[in-house]
């Protein structure tokens, strides 16, 4: 299991031995007095970071850079919306409102004050973990107003696109469906292509079978065609050997990362490279087989069941910029993963641990804060009278 390393900022002070000072004693006395007066009159110029003081306990321990501590802001959590029905995904509209999908097929808009409005229902026939799952906005949404959605039918999982108030049109169909391991996360990459995370649909050999769309990350054009530069000619498969893909996120350099459920031992965060095999069902977590790519982070399954992910871009939380956030279901926490400039994992920090129950997704809002949705009514949580909820994590 890969454990995040902690940065050590301490420096060793050298001890030097020299010759006896031959200067006159009165000279040394003047020097000593001068140094003492200088020390007493000088101001402390060392930068310090304020410690976040959230209204709901949220520990934020920013990692200092080599010479200068980053600017820091106080962080608090607040509940924006209560009484949602198993929300699954978020996407932000150009006007700042969020489009929120519930697994039962309802689409809502949510503004910064937590006001909601139902805008559409998507017919679906999901059972178990299926239903209306991922949503994404077209990269050209300002012009084409297209919304993409991943949902379950009685015969398959599929991706559709539509404008609000219009009938969805199929973009990709035939993704195996089951009561468990339906994947469902979709996102547009920096290259303008649509990436689709799928599960093995409880049929393990699917993940290693490149002819199956299950247990994969798929890559298609916005209108459902196969890009000419996909790793396998004529195939939507971008990477394979996945058990149940739940999160897709790109860092500032355009590198794709993915989160997925393990079985009994380890959950994973993977750095995705086109055409590579991530090992399931032959390997869970770290392995010693050169055929498979090892995860960059593993969690005990009790700590995670990692779902939606996002990289925090520049915004309102400077001490967390560039970090990867992973919403966790069984682990009931939000993981913050901090990287070095060359991409090594330096730190894993749990946030909101046990405060809101199962966390399904996290996304960065236009104001730079993180919006997080719970999944306590999905049959595996312990819902409160307020569940499910949309939570804001951001500056006080």
SERO-790381 format. One line per 8 residues: their letters; for each residue y, x, z of C-alpha. Coordinates in Angstrom, 2 decimals. Layout:
N
a> Y,X,Z | ...
***
This chain:
396
xxxxxxxx> 0.00,0.00,0.00 | 3.36,1.41,-1.01 | 5.72,1.37,1.91 | 9.45,1.64,1.27 | 10.84,4.95,2.37 | 13.86,5.14,4.64 | 16.75,7.32,3.61 | 17.49,10.11,6.08
xxxxxxxx> 21.22,10.81,6.11 | 21.19,13.36,8.93 | 22.11,16.92,8.09 | 21.01,20.03,9.94 | 23.81,22.09,11.45 | 23.17,25.79,10.84 | 23.33,28.25,13.70 | 24.73,31.68,12.78
xxxxxxxx> 24.65,34.89,14.74 | 27.57,37.31,14.18 | 29.00,40.50,15.54 | 31.07,40.54,18.76 | 34.68,39.52,18.04 | 36.89,42.61,18.41 | 40.18,40.71,18.53 | 42.35,40.92,21.69
xxxxxxxx> 41.65,38.30,24.39 | 45.20,36.86,24.19 | 44.74,36.34,20.44 | 41.57,34.40,21.03 | 43.31,32.29,23.70 | 46.09,31.26,21.26 | 43.54,30.36,18.59 | 41.54,28.24,21.05
xxxxxxxx> 44.66,26.36,22.21 | 45.72,25.72,18.59 | 42.31,24.33,17.66 | 42.26,22.10,20.72 | 45.68,20.60,19.96 | 44.70,20.07,16.31 | 41.53,18.19,17.30 | 43.39,15.95,19.71
xxxxxxxx> 46.08,14.96,17.19 | 43.89,14.44,14.12 | 42.73,10.92,13.15 | 39.13,9.90,12.47 | 38.73,9.49,8.70 | 35.02,8.77,8.62 | 34.31,5.46,6.81 | 32.34,2.93,8.80
xxxxxxxx> 30.60,-0.25,7.69 | 31.08,-3.43,9.62 | 27.90,-5.06,10.89 | 27.34,-8.50,9.35 | 27.50,-11.31,11.90 | 25.88,-14.32,10.27 | 25.99,-17.79,11.74 | 22.24,-17.90,11.27
xxxxxxxx> 20.77,-14.54,12.27 | 20.71,-12.34,9.18 | 20.33,-8.63,9.65 | 22.18,-6.63,7.02 | 21.77,-2.89,7.28 | 23.57,-1.39,4.28 | 22.21,1.93,3.09 | 24.90,4.59,2.95
xxxxxxxx> 25.46,6.74,-0.09 | 25.33,10.50,0.16 | 28.94,11.05,1.27 | 30.70,7.69,1.57 | 29.55,4.53,3.28 | 29.86,1.46,1.04 | 32.37,-1.24,1.77 | 30.72,-3.93,3.84
xxxxxxxx> 31.38,-7.61,4.47 | 30.17,-9.97,7.14 | 27.37,-12.24,5.97 | 26.60,-15.78,7.03 | 24.18,-18.48,5.97 | 25.03,-22.12,5.42 | 23.08,-25.12,4.20 | 24.64,-26.60,1.05
xxxxxxxx> 22.18,-29.42,0.33 | 19.50,-31.21,2.37 | 16.70,-33.64,1.49 | 15.65,-32.16,-1.84 | 12.17,-32.95,-3.19 | 10.30,-29.64,-3.68 | 12.98,-27.76,-5.66 | 11.65,-24.97,-7.84
xxxxxxxx> 14.40,-23.26,-9.83 | 18.14,-22.76,-10.30 | 20.40,-21.88,-13.23 | 24.19,-21.72,-13.15 | 26.31,-23.59,-15.66 | 29.51,-22.07,-17.11 | 31.65,-24.34,-14.91 | 30.11,-22.85,-11.75
xxxxxxxx> 27.78,-25.72,-10.89 | 24.07,-25.05,-10.48 | 21.41,-26.89,-12.43 | 18.51,-27.44,-10.03 | 14.97,-28.51,-11.00 | 12.61,-30.35,-8.66 | 8.89,-30.17,-9.25 | 8.66,-33.94,-9.65
xxxxxxxx> 10.77,-33.78,-12.83 | 14.30,-34.42,-11.60 | 17.26,-32.28,-12.76 | 20.36,-32.18,-10.55 | 23.72,-30.49,-10.70 | 25.08,-28.98,-7.49 | 28.67,-27.85,-7.00 | 29.96,-25.20,-4.60
xxxxxxxx> 30.54,-27.85,-1.93 | 26.96,-29.10,-2.10 | 27.71,-32.31,-4.00 | 24.72,-33.31,-6.17 | 24.27,-35.52,-9.21 | 21.08,-36.40,-11.06 | 21.54,-35.63,-14.76 | 18.05,-36.02,-16.27
xxxxxxxx> 14.35,-36.55,-15.61 | 11.72,-34.55,-17.47 | 8.41,-36.41,-18.00 | 5.53,-34.29,-16.67 | 2.06,-34.74,-15.22 | 1.72,-31.81,-12.88 | -0.83,-31.77,-10.08 | -1.17,-29.17,-7.35
xxxxxxxx> 1.19,-26.32,-8.18 | 2.19,-27.81,-11.54 | 5.15,-29.98,-12.49 | 8.68,-29.17,-13.60 | 8.94,-25.48,-12.77 | 11.25,-22.91,-14.36 | 14.55,-23.63,-16.10 | 16.89,-21.34,-18.03
xxxxxxxx> 20.08,-21.73,-20.03 | 20.38,-20.58,-23.62 | 22.28,-17.27,-23.93 | 24.59,-19.24,-26.25 | 24.89,-22.23,-23.93 | 28.67,-22.43,-24.34 | 28.07,-23.26,-28.02 | 24.62,-24.87,-28.24
xxxxxxxx> 24.31,-26.52,-24.75 | 20.54,-25.92,-24.78 | 18.48,-25.94,-21.59 | 14.93,-24.55,-21.49 | 12.25,-25.82,-19.11 | 8.62,-24.97,-18.27 | 6.51,-27.91,-17.15 | 2.96,-29.21,-16.89
xxxxxxxx> 1.23,-31.95,-18.84 | -2.30,-33.28,-18.48 | -3.52,-30.76,-21.08 | -1.29,-27.69,-20.87 | 1.80,-25.97,-19.53 | 4.59,-25.79,-22.09 | 8.16,-24.70,-22.70 | 10.68,-27.14,-24.13
xxxxxxxx> 14.39,-27.13,-24.87 | 16.90,-29.94,-24.88 | 20.49,-30.94,-24.38 | 21.28,-33.14,-21.41 | 20.49,-36.75,-22.28 | 18.28,-35.81,-25.24 | 14.51,-35.74,-25.73 | 12.92,-32.32,-25.04
xxxxxxxx> 11.55,-30.46,-28.06 | 8.52,-28.17,-27.71 | 9.17,-24.44,-28.05 | 5.76,-23.16,-26.91 | 2.65,-25.08,-25.85 | -1.00,-24.39,-25.09 | -0.48,-22.38,-21.89 | -3.58,-23.13,-19.75
xxxxxxxx> -2.94,-25.58,-16.90 | -4.76,-26.03,-13.58 | -4.14,-27.27,-10.07 | -3.29,-23.69,-9.07 | -1.86,-20.56,-10.68 | 0.40,-22.21,-13.24 | 3.07,-19.49,-13.25 | 6.23,-21.17,-14.46
xxxxxxxx> 9.15,-18.75,-14.27 | 11.24,-18.43,-17.45 | 14.31,-16.30,-18.09 | 16.30,-14.88,-20.99 | 16.40,-11.11,-21.10 | 19.32,-8.86,-22.06 | 17.80,-8.75,-25.56 | 18.29,-12.50,-25.98
xxxxxxxx> 14.53,-13.19,-25.96 | 12.84,-15.77,-23.73 | 10.37,-14.34,-21.21 | 7.73,-16.63,-19.70 | 5.60,-15.90,-16.64 | 2.19,-17.58,-16.58 | -0.75,-17.73,-14.16 | -4.45,-17.25,-14.78
xxxxxxxx> -5.02,-21.03,-14.26 | -7.80,-20.09,-11.78 | -9.86,-18.57,-14.60 | -9.78,-14.84,-13.84 | -10.94,-13.54,-17.24 | -7.86,-15.17,-18.80 | -5.68,-12.37,-17.46 | -7.52,-9.63,-19.36
xxxxxxxx> -8.01,-11.71,-22.52 | -5.08,-10.98,-24.84 | -5.98,-14.05,-26.89 | -5.13,-16.30,-23.92 | -1.57,-17.17,-22.87 | -2.64,-17.31,-19.21 | -2.08,-14.47,-16.73 | 0.65,-12.95,-18.87
xxxxxxxx> 4.31,-12.34,-19.39 | 5.11,-13.83,-22.79 | 8.11,-13.01,-25.01 | 9.36,-15.30,-27.76 | 12.57,-15.95,-29.66 | 14.79,-18.84,-28.51 | 13.24,-21.09,-31.18 | 9.66,-20.18,-30.27
xxxxxxxx> 8.82,-17.53,-32.87 | 7.04,-14.23,-32.19 | 9.46,-11.26,-32.18 | 8.54,-8.58,-34.69 | 8.78,-5.86,-32.00 | 6.34,-7.46,-29.55 | 3.65,-4.97,-28.48 | 0.76,-6.92,-30.07
xxxxxxxx> 1.37,-8.00,-33.63 | 1.62,-11.75,-34.08 | 1.18,-12.39,-30.35 | 3.59,-13.73,-27.71 | 1.89,-11.48,-25.10 | 4.29,-8.90,-23.66 | 2.22,-7.71,-20.67 | -1.11,-8.82,-19.23
xxxxxxxx> -3.45,-8.48,-16.26 | -1.32,-10.75,-14.04 | -2.66,-13.23,-11.49 | 0.26,-15.67,-11.08 | 3.73,-14.61,-12.22 | 6.50,-16.16,-10.12 | 9.63,-14.05,-10.58 | 11.40,-12.29,-13.46
xxxxxxxx> 14.55,-10.20,-13.09 | 16.35,-7.37,-14.91 | 18.30,-4.55,-13.31 | 21.66,-3.27,-14.56 | 19.88,-0.91,-16.98 | 17.92,-3.73,-18.61 | 14.59,-2.93,-16.95 | 12.37,-5.97,-16.28
xxxxxxxx> 10.72,-6.47,-12.87 | 8.19,-9.15,-11.94 | 6.77,-10.64,-8.74 | 3.31,-12.18,-8.45 | 0.84,-13.55,-5.93 | -2.17,-11.50,-4.97 | -5.33,-13.05,-3.58 | -6.31,-11.92,-0.09
xxxxxxxx> -4.95,-8.39,0.24 | -1.69,-7.59,-1.56 | 1.19,-9.34,-3.29 | 3.12,-7.30,-5.83 | 6.42,-6.40,-7.43 | 5.84,-4.72,-10.78 | 8.01,-2.74,-13.16 | 7.14,-4.26,-16.53
xxxxxxxx> 6.56,-2.19,-19.65 | 5.60,-3.78,-22.98 | 1.90,-3.87,-23.78 | 0.76,-2.63,-20.38 | -2.12,-3.94,-18.29 | -1.36,-4.75,-14.63 | -4.96,-4.89,-13.52 | -5.89,-8.39,-12.34
xxxxxxxx> -8.68,-9.25,-11.63 | -10.02,-5.69,-11.58 | -7.34,-4.44,-9.17 | -5.26,-6.13,-6.47 | -2.38,-3.97,-5.29 | -2.61,-0.18,-5.73 | -5.53,1.26,-7.69 | -6.83,4.54,-9.06
xxxxxxxx> -7.67,3.37,-12.55 | -5.56,4.88,-15.37 | -6.07,1.74,-17.45 | -3.80,-0.22,-15.14 | -0.18,0.08,-14.00 | 0.30,0.18,-10.23 | 2.91,-2.04,-8.56 | 6.09,-0.42,-7.27
xxxxxxxx> 5.96,-2.51,-4.08 | 3.11,-4.28,-2.32 | 3.21,-6.72,0.57 | 0.49,-8.05,2.80 | -0.10,-11.63,1.66 | 1.00,-12.86,5.11 | 4.40,-11.22,4.53 | 5.23,-12.59,1.14
xxxxxxxx> 3.65,-14.84,-1.48 | 6.63,-13.66,-3.55 | 8.32,-16.20,-5.77 | 11.74,-16.17,-7.46 | 13.65,-12.89,-7.74 | 17.11,-11.68,-8.65 | 19.05,-8.44,-8.77 | 22.41,-8.70,-7.04
xxxxxxxx> 25.06,-7.69,-9.52 | 28.65,-6.88,-8.65 | 30.11,-9.62,-6.55 | 30.93,-10.60,-3.03 | 28.32,-8.56,-1.11 | 29.11,-4.92,-1.95 | 26.57,-3.38,0.47 | 23.74,-5.13,-1.40
xxxxxxxx> 24.84,-4.58,-5.00 | 21.96,-3.43,-7.19 | 19.28,-4.54,-4.73 | 16.37,-6.77,-5.70 | 15.87,-9.97,-3.69 | 12.52,-11.72,-3.53 | 12.06,-15.21,-2.09 | 8.79,-15.48,-0.17
xxxxxxxx> 6.74,-18.58,0.57 | 4.00,-17.78,3.07 | 6.11,-14.93,4.44 | 9.04,-17.31,5.12 | 11.60,-14.60,4.44 | 13.86,-13.13,1.79 | 12.97,-9.55,0.97 | 15.72,-7.08,0.05
xxxxxxxx> 14.45,-4.07,-1.91 | 16.76,-1.08,-2.27 | 16.30,1.52,-5.02 | 17.46,5.06,-5.56 | 19.52,5.83,-8.70 | 16.33,6.95,-10.46 | 14.46,3.75,-9.59 | 12.40,4.82,-6.58
xxxxxxxx> 11.96,2.23,-3.83 | 13.80,3.45,-0.73 | 13.78,0.48,1.60 | 12.31,-3.00,2.15 | 14.19,-5.28,4.52 | 13.21,-8.83,5.54 | 16.08,-11.34,5.82 | 16.11,-14.93,7.14
xxxxxxxx> 12.64,-14.38,8.57 | 11.26,-17.70,9.80 | 14.68,-19.37,9.73 | 14.20,-21.84,6.88 | 10.46,-21.82,6.23 | 9.03,-21.22,2.77 | 11.52,-19.80,0.26 | 10.87,-20.58,-3.41
xxxxxxxx> 13.73,-19.08,-5.39 | 16.91,-17.04,-5.11 | 19.76,-16.74,-7.62 | 23.22,-15.22,-7.60 | 26.06,-17.75,-7.83 | 29.29,-17.13,-9.77 | 31.11,-16.29,-6.51 | 28.63,-13.46,-5.86
xxxxxxxx> 26.72,-15.19,-3.06 | 22.97,-15.82,-3.07 | 21.67,-19.39,-3.35 | 18.15,-19.90,-2.00 | 15.89,-22.95,-2.20 | 13.10,-23.84,0.20 | 9.66,-25.26,-0.56 | 8.52,-26.82,2.70
xxxxxxxx> 7.36,-30.16,1.27 | 4.84,-28.65,-1.13 | 1.85,-29.39,1.10 | 1.74,-25.90,2.59 | 4.86,-25.86,4.73 | 6.06,-27.49,7.90 | 9.03,-29.55,6.74 | 11.87,-30.47,9.06
xxxxxxxx> 13.89,-33.66,8.80 | 16.37,-31.78,6.56 | 13.90,-30.33,4.04 | 13.92,-29.27,1.39 | 17.21,-27.37,1.44 | 19.56,-25.30,-0.69 | 21.00,-22.40,1.34 | 23.97,-20.15,0.65
xxxx> 23.88,-16.54,1.85 | 27.25,-14.86,1.40 | 30.52,-13.64,2.88 | 31.67,-15.28,6.09
***
